[in-house]
Amino acid sequence: MASGPRDTTPAAAGSAPIQDTRQRVIEAAIGLLEREGRDAVTTRAVAVAAGLQPPALYRLFGDKEGLLDAVAEHGFATFLASKRVDPDPEDLIQDLRDSWDLAVEFGLENPALYSLMYADATRSDSAAFRTGLGILKGRVRRLAAGGRLRVSETLAANVIHATARGAVLTWLSLPESERDPALLKTLREAMVTAITTEKPAVRTTGPAGAARALRAGLTDQTRLSRAEQHLLTEWLDRLADDA
């Protein structure tokens, strides 16, 4: 009589580290996900693909959702490892374009995994996701410091993330005959136009440069009273002269 897959978890084999076994299961799940889709990722199918008994998966991940969370976390970590971070890019706008392209490229090369990563909003609690978001916010902060941001940093980061994610999911939803690369370029350039300025609004970095730019724009504002504008101008003058 044929026996089922051999259980080679640490408890059974006594040799392979738990982390190695977890990684083997995650890779088996990703293989099924990419070849056959999410519905094919059952605990039994993954156990067979990994050479384990199904109870071993429950010991490692708790349940199927725990396994899917681990697969998504692996996806975020893999994407994070592919990020190229230049702390002082020569061209801030090109750096933005390159990072956006990299995010979209990852999604197009890993369609099933990408869809799983972003299928559940709760996965934004992933440690790797938060680290990646921190890198994005750092890139946006450099744009702001360079006077190239036309919206708030929070809105800019959300627009960058939303357009990249939307570009990937829209592309994947289209029949192959309708997948025009111009769609991706158009979305990217729309994002760049929406959040950045063509010329730096701040000519010099630091508080002094930012104060000069804000002071120059005060003549067009109507939200502040004359007294408020006078007080703000006084503060900006102090900062602007502190070069």
NUBASE-56933 format. One record per residue: chain; x, y, z of N, C-alpha, C in turn; residue in three letters. Coordinates in pm, 1 decimal. Each point is the difference from the previous one (the first is absolute). Example, Ala and Ser with C-alpha at 12.3 -4.5 7.8 and 13.67 -1.06 7.14 Angstrom:
BEGIN
 ch      n_u      n_v      n_w     ca_u     ca_v     ca_w      c_u      c_v      c_w  aa
  A   1319.0   -569.0    780.0    -89.0    119.0      0.0     90.0    120.0      0.0 ALA
  A    -35.0    105.0    -72.0     82.0    119.0      6.0    -77.0    109.0     73.0 SER
% end
This chain:
BEGIN
 ch      n_u      n_v      n_w     ca_u     ca_v     ca_w      c_u      c_v      c_w  aa
  A     85.1   -118.9      0.0    -85.1    118.9      0.0     88.8    124.1      0.0 MET
  A    -28.8     96.0    -91.4     84.2    118.1    -12.6    -19.1     89.9    120.6 ALA
  A    107.6     56.8     45.7     -7.0     90.8    114.4     -2.8    143.8    -48.0 SER
  A    -41.6     90.8     86.8     -6.7    141.9    -34.7    139.0     61.0      4.3 GLY
  A      8.4    131.0    -26.5    128.4     68.1      2.1     67.3    -14.9    134.8 PRO
  A    130.9    -12.8     -1.0     75.7    -18.9    123.0     10.3    132.6     74.3 ARG
  A    -29.3      1.3    129.7      9.0    119.8     83.0    145.8     23.1     37.1 ASP
  A     58.4    107.7    -55.3    141.0     28.5     27.9     16.1    129.6     77.9 THR
  A   -101.5     35.2     79.4     14.6    116.6     86.1    100.4    -32.9    108.8 THR
  A     52.7    101.9     70.8     97.7    -26.9    104.6    -46.6   -100.5    103.1 PRO
  A   -131.9      3.0     31.1    -50.5    -93.1    100.8     14.1   -143.6    -46.6 ALA
  A    -13.0    -23.8   -135.0      6.6   -136.0    -50.6    141.3    -39.4    -35.9 ALA
  A     72.2     90.3    -65.0    133.0    -34.5    -48.3    106.5     33.0    101.7 ALA
  A    -26.7    101.2     82.0     95.2     33.5    104.2    125.6     66.4    -51.0 GLY
  A      0.9     46.9   -127.7    123.4     56.7    -52.0    -21.4    133.9    -68.8 SER
  A    -95.9      7.3    -92.8    -19.4    123.4    -77.2    -52.4    110.4     89.3 ALA
  A     62.1    117.6     -3.5    -48.7    112.5     81.4   -141.3     39.6    -41.2 PRO
  A    -75.4     49.5     95.0   -137.7     39.3    -27.1     -5.6    106.0   -109.8 ILE
  A     92.9     95.3      3.2     -3.3    107.1    -98.7     18.1    -53.2   -141.0 GLN
  A     86.8   -100.2    -15.4     21.0    -59.5   -131.6   -127.7    -68.2    -48.6 ASP
  A    -68.8    -66.4     91.3   -124.2    -67.2    -36.7   -107.0    102.2    -37.1 THR
  A     -9.6    107.0     77.5    -95.0    107.2    -32.0     26.8     54.8   -140.5 ARG
  A    127.3     23.7    -29.7     34.2     56.4   -129.9    -36.7    -96.6   -111.6 GLN
  A     20.6   -128.4     22.7    -33.7   -100.1   -101.2   -150.8     -1.3    -26.7 ARG
  A    -78.2     12.7    105.8   -145.4      2.2    -15.3    -43.6    126.6    -74.7 VAL
  A     57.1    113.7     37.7    -34.9    126.4    -66.2     32.3     -6.1   -148.8 ILE
  A    115.2    -54.7    -34.1     38.5    -10.7   -141.1    -92.6    -95.2    -75.8 GLU
  A    -42.0   -107.2     67.3    -94.1    -93.1    -62.9   -134.2     69.4    -24.2 ALA
  A    -43.7     80.1     96.9   -127.4     72.3    -14.1      8.6    102.2   -113.7 ALA
  A    111.8     69.0    -10.1     17.3     98.0   -107.9     -1.3    -69.1   -135.8 ILE
  A     63.1   -116.4     -7.8     -0.3    -75.0   -124.9   -141.2    -35.8    -43.6 GLY
  A    -80.7    -48.5     93.2   -140.0    -31.5    -30.9    -77.8    125.7    -37.9 LEU
  A     25.3    106.7     73.8    -69.0    126.5    -24.4     25.9     50.6   -141.6 LEU
  A    125.5     -3.1    -41.5     36.5     51.6   -132.3    -46.2    -92.4   -112.5 GLU
  A      2.3   -130.4     23.9    -36.3    -94.4   -106.6   -150.4    -17.5    -14.6 ARG
  A    -70.8     -5.0    114.8   -140.9    -41.3     -4.6    -97.6     99.3     63.1 GLU
  A     50.2    106.1     60.9    -88.9     98.7     59.0    -24.4    -23.2    148.4 GLY
  A    -64.1     97.3     61.1    -18.5     -2.7    145.1    -84.0   -117.5     47.4 ARG
  A   -101.0    -39.1    -75.2    -87.2   -109.5     42.7     76.1   -131.5     13.1 ASP
  A    112.4    -11.2    -71.1     77.9   -123.5      5.4     84.0     -9.0    126.4 ALA
  A     13.1    111.6     71.4     84.8      1.9    119.8    -81.7    -48.5    119.3 VAL
  A    -13.4   -130.5     10.4    -65.4    -62.5    115.0    108.4    -58.8     89.4 THR
  A    -33.4    -21.4    126.4    100.3    -55.0     90.8     46.9   -137.7    -46.2 THR
  A    -90.8    -79.6    -51.9     38.1   -133.2    -45.6     92.2      7.3   -121.7 ARG
  A    -36.3     85.6    -98.0     81.9     11.2   -121.0    138.4     54.2     31.7 ALA
  A      5.8     97.4     88.5    130.2     57.2     37.0     83.5   -101.6     76.1 VAL
  A    -65.7    -75.2     88.1     72.0   -102.5     75.4     60.9   -103.4    -94.3 ALA
  A    -77.3    -45.1    -97.6     51.2    -97.1    -97.1    117.9     59.5    -77.1 VAL
  A    -14.9    124.9    -45.4    106.7     64.1    -77.2    127.0     18.4     82.5 ALA
  A    -16.3     19.9    131.4    115.5     20.7     87.3     52.2   -130.2     58.9 ALA
  A    -68.7   -112.4    -25.4     43.9   -128.6     54.7    -29.9    -16.5    146.8 GLY
  A   -113.8     56.3     44.8    -36.8     -6.8    141.2   -139.6    -57.8     15.9 LEU
  A    -34.7    -33.6    122.9   -137.2    -34.8     33.4    -75.6    128.3     33.1 GLN
  A   -129.0     12.0    -34.9    -76.2    122.2     28.1      9.3     49.5    144.4 PRO
  A     -0.2    -87.5    102.2      9.6     52.6    137.5    125.4     84.9     23.8 PRO
  A    105.5    -26.6    -77.1    122.4     77.3     17.6    -22.6    146.9    -33.8 ALA
  A    -85.0     27.0   -100.5    -28.0    137.7    -38.2    -74.8     73.5    109.6 LEU
  A    -90.8    -73.1     67.2    -75.0     63.7    108.0     92.0     33.8    116.9 TYR
  A     99.4    -83.2     24.2     94.6     29.3    107.3     85.9    122.2    -33.8 ARG
  A     30.7     15.9   -128.1     88.0    109.0    -42.5    -73.3    133.0    -19.1 LEU
  A   -123.9     -6.7    -53.5    -68.8    123.0    -40.4   -136.2     20.8     66.4 PHE
  A    -47.5    -95.9     74.5   -129.2     12.9     66.7   -115.5    -46.9    -86.5 GLY
  A    -17.3     61.2   -117.6   -104.9    -39.4    -92.4     36.3     51.1   -139.0 ASP
  A    -91.6    -16.1    -95.7     28.2     41.7   -137.4     24.5    150.2     -8.5 LYS
  A    -77.8     79.6     73.3     20.0    145.2     -4.5    136.2     38.7     55.1 GLU
  A     45.2    -72.4    101.8    133.6     25.3     53.7    106.5    -29.3   -104.2 GLY
  A    -20.8   -104.7    -78.3     92.5    -33.6   -108.0     -0.5    109.1   -106.3 LEU
  A   -119.0     45.7    -39.0     -8.8    105.4   -101.6     63.4    129.6     48.9 LEU
  A    -15.7     29.9    128.5     64.5    118.8     55.9    152.5    -12.9    -10.5 ASP
  A     51.4   -119.5     27.2    144.6    -22.9     -7.8     48.6     13.1   -144.1 ALA
  A    -79.9    -47.0    -94.3     36.2     12.3   -142.0      2.7    147.5    -40.3 VAL
  A   -101.1     75.8     43.8     -4.2    142.4    -31.9    118.5     72.9     61.9 ALA
  A     33.6    -32.8    124.3    115.0     61.9     65.7    129.0    -30.0    -76.1 GLU
  A     11.2   -122.6    -49.3    116.2    -36.3    -81.3      4.2     86.5   -126.4 HIS
  A   -117.3     25.5    -59.8     -5.4     84.8   -118.3     46.3    141.3     29.5 GLY
  A    -47.7     57.7    110.8     41.3    135.1     37.3    151.1      5.5     25.9 PHE
  A     51.7   -103.4     66.7    143.1     -2.6     29.5     82.8    -12.5   -127.8 ALA
  A    -48.2    -79.3    -95.6     70.4    -15.9   -127.2      1.4    131.4    -77.0 THR
  A   -113.7     68.0     -1.3     -6.8    130.0    -67.8     91.9    100.9     68.3 PHE
  A      0.1     -1.1    132.8     84.7     91.9     75.0    147.0    -20.9    -35.2 LEU
  A     39.5   -126.8    -16.3    139.3    -30.6    -32.2     38.9     50.7   -138.7 ALA
  A    -99.1     19.4    -86.8     28.9     44.5   -136.4      9.0    151.7    -10.6 SER
  A    -40.5     71.9    106.2     -0.3    145.7     -5.3    142.1     54.8     -3.5 LYS
  A     21.5     97.0    -87.2    128.2     69.8     -6.8    -18.8    137.9     61.5 ARG
  A     72.8     25.1    106.6    -16.9    125.6     72.5    124.8     85.2    -13.9 VAL
  A    -12.6    113.8    -66.3    108.2     97.0    -11.7    -31.0    112.6     97.6 ASP
  A     79.3     15.4    106.2    -30.8    102.8    100.4     14.9    142.4    -52.5 PRO
  A     69.0     16.4   -112.2     20.0    133.7    -54.7     -2.3     -4.6   -152.8 ASP
  A   -117.9    -27.9    -58.8     -8.3    -13.0   -145.4     28.4    132.2    -70.3 PRO
  A     65.2     -9.8   -115.3     32.8    120.1    -76.2   -125.9     65.4    -55.4 GLU
  A    -96.2    -81.4    -41.7   -125.0     49.3    -57.6   -115.4    -57.7     81.1 ASP
  A    -64.0     82.8     82.3   -105.7    -46.9     88.7   -120.2    -53.8    -76.7 LEU
  A    -34.8     62.8   -111.0   -117.1    -43.0    -75.9     27.1   -131.5    -70.7 ILE
  A    120.4    -16.2    -55.4     33.2   -127.0    -64.5      7.0   -112.5    102.7 GLN
  A     46.9     31.8    118.6      3.0    -99.4    108.5   -141.6    -44.7     33.1 ASP
  A    -94.2     93.6     -0.8   -140.8    -33.8     23.7    -52.0    -90.6   -110.7 LEU
  A     28.4     35.2   -124.1    -44.2    -82.8   -112.7     58.8   -141.2     10.1 ARG
  A    128.8     -9.1     29.8     66.4   -130.9      6.0    -59.4    -87.4    109.7 ASP
  A    -29.0     59.5    114.8    -55.7    -78.7    111.0   -141.1    -47.0    -32.8 SER
  A    -78.3     84.8    -67.4   -135.3    -37.1    -41.5      7.6   -114.7   -100.5 TRP
  A     88.5     11.0    -96.6     16.5   -106.1   -100.1     39.3   -131.8     65.7 ASP
  A     87.6      6.8    100.6     44.8   -121.2     68.5   -116.9    -68.4     70.2 LEU
  A    -86.6     78.8     64.4   -115.5    -56.6     69.6    -95.3    -66.3    -98.2 ALA
  A    -23.5     65.5   -112.6    -89.8    -55.7   -101.0     61.0   -125.2    -62.4 VAL
  A    128.2      3.9    -27.5     67.7   -115.0    -59.7    -10.1   -122.7     90.0 GLU
  A     15.8     19.8    130.8    -12.6   -112.7     93.2   -139.3    -61.4     -8.6 PHE
  A   -101.9     84.7     -6.3   -136.6    -50.3     -8.5    -27.2    -76.0   -127.9 GLY
  A     53.6     48.6   -112.0    -23.8    -65.9   -127.9     75.6   -131.6    -10.4 LEU
  A    114.5     -9.4     67.9     78.1   -123.9     -3.5    -51.5   -104.3     99.3 GLU
  A    -77.0     43.2     97.9    -53.0    -91.6    102.7   -149.7     24.2     17.9 ASN
  A    -78.6    -20.5   -104.4   -141.4     41.5      3.5    -83.0    -63.8    110.2 PRO
  A      9.3   -132.0     15.2    -82.5    -66.3    100.9     44.4     38.2    140.8 ALA
  A    129.8      4.5     21.7     51.9     37.9    130.9    -37.2    144.6     32.0 LEU
  A     12.0     88.9    -96.4    -33.2    141.0     20.1   -147.7     16.1     35.6 TYR
  A    -85.8    -71.7    -70.5   -142.8      7.8     28.0    -30.8    -46.2    142.4 SER
  A     68.8   -105.2     44.9    -18.7    -47.5    136.6     48.8    103.8    100.6 LEU
  A    114.8     62.1    -28.2     58.6     98.5     91.0    -95.3    115.5     26.9 MET
  A    -75.7     40.5   -103.3    -84.5    118.0     13.5   -149.1    -32.7      3.3 TYR
  A    -33.4   -127.7     14.5   -140.9    -39.4      2.9    -66.1     33.1    132.3 ALA
  A     79.3      9.2    105.8    -54.8     21.2    134.3     66.9    122.6     61.3 ASP
  A    -80.6     99.8     35.8     55.4    123.9     54.3     75.2    -22.4    130.9 ALA
  A    -34.3   -104.9     74.1     66.1    -24.2    128.1    146.2    -36.3    -17.7 THR
  A     40.0    -37.4   -122.4    140.2    -37.1    -20.7     92.0    121.8     -1.1 ARG
  A    -58.8    120.0     10.5     82.5    120.1     12.7     70.6      3.1    135.4 SER
  A    -36.6    -93.9     90.1     69.2    -12.3    128.2    130.7    -77.2    -13.9 ASP
  A     26.4    -53.6   -118.4    122.9    -74.5    -23.7    122.1     85.8     31.0 SER
  A     97.4    -61.3     68.7    122.5     73.7     34.1     73.2     45.5   -125.4 ALA
  A      7.8    -87.7   -100.7     68.6     35.9   -124.3    -76.1    109.3    -74.1 ALA
  A   -133.2     -5.8      3.7    -80.0    104.1    -64.5     26.7    134.9     65.2 PHE
  A      4.0      2.8    132.3     23.5    126.0     70.7    139.8     54.1    -29.3 ARG
  A     97.2    -90.0    -11.6    135.3     44.2    -33.2      4.0     60.9   -140.1 THR
  A    -66.9    -66.6    -94.6     -7.0     53.0   -135.8    -70.2    134.0     -4.8 GLY
  A   -105.6     15.1     80.0    -72.1    126.4      5.5     89.7    109.2     57.1 LEU
  A     84.7    -38.2     94.8     94.8     96.6     55.9     98.7     48.9   -105.3 GLY
  A     42.9    -90.0    -88.4     89.7     38.9   -109.1    -70.6     96.6    -94.1 ILE
  A   -125.7    -29.8    -30.8    -78.8     88.8    -85.9    -13.8    137.8     63.5 LEU
  A    -29.5      5.4    128.6    -15.8    128.1     67.5    131.3     77.5      3.1 LYS
  A    112.2    -72.9      9.3    129.6     66.4     -5.2     25.1     63.1   -135.5 GLY
  A    -41.7    -68.9   -105.1     13.6     54.9   -136.1    -86.9    125.1    -15.0 ARG
  A   -121.2     -5.8     53.2    -89.1    116.7     -6.2     57.1    115.1     81.4 VAL
  A     59.8    -28.0    114.2     59.1    104.9     83.3    113.5     70.9    -75.4 ARG
  A     78.3    -75.8    -77.4    107.1     62.3    -78.7    -58.6     91.5   -107.3 ARG
  A   -110.6    -42.0    -60.2    -66.5     86.1    -98.0    -46.9    129.5     65.9 LEU
  A    -55.9    -12.0    119.9    -47.9    118.4     70.8    116.2     92.0     37.0 ALA
  A    108.0    -59.0     49.2    116.5     79.6     39.3     63.7     69.3   -119.3 ALA
  A    -13.0    -61.7   -118.2     54.4     58.7   -120.7    -93.9     97.8    -67.4 GLY
  A   -115.0     25.0     62.4    -95.1     95.1    -55.1    -74.0    -50.0   -121.7 GLY
  A     -8.9   -132.2    -17.6    -62.6    -54.8   -119.4   -139.2    -56.3     23.8 ARG
  A    -53.8     16.1    120.0   -130.5    -58.9     32.7   -107.8    107.6     -3.9 LEU
  A   -110.2    -28.1    -70.3   -109.9     96.8     -7.6   -115.2    -34.9     93.3 ARG
  A      5.0   -118.1     63.8   -104.3    -41.7     93.6     66.1    -40.8    130.5 VAL
  A    -79.9    -35.9     99.6     57.2    -42.5    127.5     75.1   -131.3    -17.1 SER
  A     91.5    -25.7     90.5     78.8   -123.9     -6.1    -90.0   -123.0     13.2 GLU
  A    -99.1      8.1     87.5    -90.6   -114.3     18.3    -78.1    -28.8   -126.4 THR
  A    -55.2    105.1    -61.7    -75.4    -19.3   -122.9     90.6    -51.3   -110.8 LEU
  A    120.0     52.5    -10.1     93.5    -44.5   -104.1     30.4   -148.6     13.4 ALA
  A     30.1    -45.6    122.0     30.8   -141.8     21.7   -119.4    -87.1    -36.9 ALA
  A   -120.1     44.4     36.8   -120.0    -77.7    -31.7    -25.0     -6.0   -150.8 ASN
  A     24.3    110.7    -69.8    -19.2      2.6   -145.1     99.4    -93.3    -68.9 VAL
  A    125.0      3.8     43.0    102.4    -86.7    -59.5    -38.2   -146.7     18.2 ILE
  A    -36.2    -35.1    123.3    -34.9   -139.1     29.5   -125.6    -42.2    -75.3 HIS
  A   -101.2     86.4     -1.0   -127.8    -35.2    -62.8     13.3    -14.4   -151.1 ALA
  A     77.4     87.5    -64.0     13.0     -9.0   -145.5     81.2   -122.1    -41.7 THR
  A    103.2    -33.9     74.8     78.5   -118.8    -33.3    -83.8   -126.2     17.9 ALA
  A    -68.7     -8.1    112.2    -85.8   -116.2     26.7   -112.1     -8.5   -102.6 ARG
  A    -63.8    113.9    -28.9   -107.9      0.7    -98.4     48.7    -35.6   -138.9 GLY
  A    119.5     44.9    -35.4     55.4    -31.5   -131.8     18.7   -150.3    -16.4 ALA
  A     55.8    -63.6    103.5     24.0   -144.3     -7.2   -131.4    -77.0     -9.3 VAL
  A    -93.0     29.5     89.1   -125.1    -76.1      3.5    -83.6     24.4   -125.7 LEU
  A      4.7    122.1    -52.8    -72.3     27.4   -125.0     62.6    -75.6   -115.6 THR
  A    131.7      2.5     -9.5     71.7    -71.8   -106.7    -33.3   -148.7      3.4 TRP
  A      2.5    -58.1    119.5    -26.0   -143.1     13.1   -143.7    -36.1    -32.8 LEU
  A    -91.4     95.7     14.0   -141.2    -27.2    -28.3    -32.1      7.2   -148.8 SER
  A     91.6     54.2    -79.4    -25.9     19.1   -142.5     35.8   -124.1    -81.4 LEU
  A    -71.9    -26.5   -107.6     42.7   -105.1    -93.6    137.9     36.8    -54.9 PRO
  A     81.5    -98.6    -28.8    136.1     27.1    -46.3      1.7     90.4   -122.6 GLU
  A   -100.8    -11.2    -85.4     -4.2     81.1   -122.0    -19.2    149.1     29.5 SER
  A    -46.2     32.9    122.3    -25.6    139.1     35.2    105.3     57.8     94.7 GLU
  A    104.6    -76.1     26.5    103.9     47.1     92.2    100.6     88.3    -73.4 ARG
  A    -29.6    127.2     -4.0     82.7     97.7    -70.2     96.4     64.6     99.9 ASP
  A    131.3    -11.5    -20.8     97.0     61.0     91.5    -22.4    148.9     20.7 PRO
  A    -66.3     64.9    -96.1    -28.8    143.2     14.9    -88.7     25.9    121.1 ALA
  A    -80.3    -97.9     40.1    -85.6     15.3    117.7     85.5     23.7    123.7 LEU
  A    104.3    -80.6     17.1     86.1     12.0    117.2     74.8    133.6      0.4 LEU
  A     52.5     38.0   -116.0     73.1    126.2     -8.4    -92.2    118.0     27.1 LYS
  A   -121.9     -6.0    -53.1    -94.8    109.8     19.3    -38.1     14.2    146.9 THR
  A    -24.1   -111.6     67.5    -32.9      3.8    142.0    116.6     54.0     82.0 LEU
  A    120.6    -42.4    -35.5    118.4     48.6     73.1     16.2    150.6    -15.8 ARG
  A    -12.0     48.2   -122.7     19.3    142.7    -23.6   -112.9     82.9     60.8 GLU
  A   -120.7    -55.6      4.3   -110.1     69.4     66.1     28.6     14.3    148.8 ALA
  A     57.5   -104.8     58.8     38.2      4.4    141.2    106.2    106.9     22.7 MET
  A    103.4      1.4    -85.3    108.8     98.0     14.5    -54.9    142.1     -9.9 VAL
  A    -85.4     24.3    -98.7    -57.6    133.4    -20.3    -87.3     42.0    117.9 THR
  A    -72.5    -95.5     55.7    -94.3     31.6    107.7     69.4     39.9    129.5 ALA
  A    117.7    -55.8     27.2     59.7     23.1    132.3    127.4     83.8     -1.4 ILE
  A     59.1     24.8   -117.8    126.1     73.8     -3.1    -10.6    126.9    -84.0 THR
  A     96.5     88.1     20.3     10.0    122.5    -78.2    112.4    -13.8   -101.7 THR
  A    -12.6     69.6   -113.3    102.8     -6.9   -103.6    130.5     62.2     46.7 GLU
  A    -10.3    110.5     73.8    118.1     68.2     51.3     -8.0      4.1    151.6 LYS
  A    114.6     -5.9     66.3     -2.0      2.2    146.7    -68.5    124.0     54.3 PRO
  A    -92.7    -21.4     93.3    -64.8    112.9     66.7     92.5     58.7    105.1 ALA
  A     97.4    -80.2     42.8     97.7     44.0     98.4    137.0     -6.6    -65.4 VAL
  A     67.7    111.4     -9.3    127.6      4.1    -70.2    115.2    -53.2     82.3 ARG
  A    -11.3      8.8    131.0    103.8    -52.3     86.6    -64.1    -92.5    102.0 THR
  A     73.6    -99.1     44.0    -54.7    -95.1     95.1     -0.5     57.6    141.2 THR
  A    -75.9    -63.6     87.5     -3.1     41.6    139.1   -111.6     99.0     28.5 GLY
  A    -18.2     36.9    128.3   -108.2     89.7     39.6      5.7    136.3    -68.6 PRO
  A    121.3     52.5    -22.6     10.3    133.2    -59.9    -60.3      2.0   -140.5 ALA
  A     35.2    -99.5    -80.7    -53.1     -5.2   -136.2   -149.9    -20.7     -1.0 GLY
  A    -48.1    -87.9     87.0   -144.0    -24.3      6.8    -74.0    124.8     45.5 ALA
  A     58.9     73.5     94.5    -63.6    122.4     48.9     -8.2    104.7   -110.3 ALA
  A    104.7     10.7    -81.0     -2.0     96.8   -109.6   -110.3    -33.2   -100.0 ARG
  A    -14.2   -129.6    -32.3   -102.0    -41.2    -96.2   -139.8     27.8     52.7 ALA
  A    -23.0    -30.6    127.9   -131.3     23.3     57.7    -29.1    150.0      9.4 LEU
  A     99.8     76.7     38.4    -17.2    144.3     11.9    -36.6     61.7   -134.9 ARG
  A     61.7    -51.4   -106.7    -26.2     53.6   -133.4   -143.4    -27.3    -44.4 ALA
  A    -58.2   -108.8     50.4   -135.3    -34.9    -42.1   -110.0     58.9     85.1 GLY
  A     34.9     70.2    105.4   -101.4     52.1     90.7    -87.3    107.0    -64.4 LEU
  A     52.9     69.9    -99.4    -78.1    108.8    -59.5   -124.6    -50.9    -71.1 THR
  A     -2.9   -128.3    -36.2   -113.4    -54.4    -73.8   -103.2    -68.8     88.4 ASP
  A     27.9     -8.4    130.1    -90.8    -75.3     86.9   -111.5     89.4     52.9 GLN
  A   -114.3    -62.8     29.2   -115.3     74.6     52.7    -54.6    -62.3    127.9 THR
  A     65.0   -105.4     50.2    -51.0    -70.9    116.8     35.3     69.5    131.3 ARG
  A    110.3     76.0      3.1     45.8     62.2    123.2    -47.7    144.5      9.8 LEU
  A    -26.7     43.3    122.7    -31.4    140.8     21.9    127.8     81.5    -16.1 SER
  A    -13.7    130.9     -8.2    117.5     85.1    -14.8     93.6    -15.5    119.2 ARG
  A    -57.8    -11.0    120.1     82.0    -16.0    120.3     74.4   -133.6     -2.3 ALA
  A    -70.6   -106.2    -40.7     63.5   -131.8     -8.0    110.6     -0.4   -104.5 GLU
  A    -27.2     63.2   -113.7    100.5      4.1   -105.3    123.0     79.4     44.9 GLN
  A    -22.5    107.1     71.1    111.0     81.0     49.3     87.5    -81.2     95.6 HIS
  A    -65.6    -72.6     91.8     75.2    -79.3     97.9     76.8   -111.8    -69.3 LEU
  A    -65.3    -68.6    -95.0     66.7   -108.3    -71.3    117.4     53.1    -80.8 LEU
  A    -18.6    116.3    -63.1    108.4     59.5    -77.5    119.3     31.5     89.3 THR
  A    -26.8     46.0    119.1    108.7     29.7     93.6     78.3   -126.8     33.7 GLU
  A    -72.6   -107.6     26.7     67.9   -127.0     30.8     81.5    -48.9   -118.9 TRP
  A    -59.3      8.0   -120.0     69.6    -47.3   -120.0    123.6     84.4    -28.7 LEU
  A     -9.5    132.0     26.7    116.6     86.2    -20.7    117.0    -44.5     87.3 ASP
  A    -29.9    -36.8    124.0    106.3    -46.0     89.9     64.9   -127.4    -50.4 ARG
  A    -85.3    -92.9    -45.1     53.8   -125.9    -51.2     77.0     20.2   -130.9 LEU
  A    -54.6     84.9    -87.7     63.3     22.4   -129.6    136.0     64.9     13.6 ALA
  A     16.5     83.9    102.7    127.1     68.5     17.7    102.4    -84.6     75.0 ASP
  A    -44.3   -115.5     51.4     88.1    -86.8     77.0     68.1   -100.5    -92.6 ASP
  A     71.7     48.2   -100.4     63.8    -87.0   -100.0    144.1    -27.5     39.0 ALA
% end
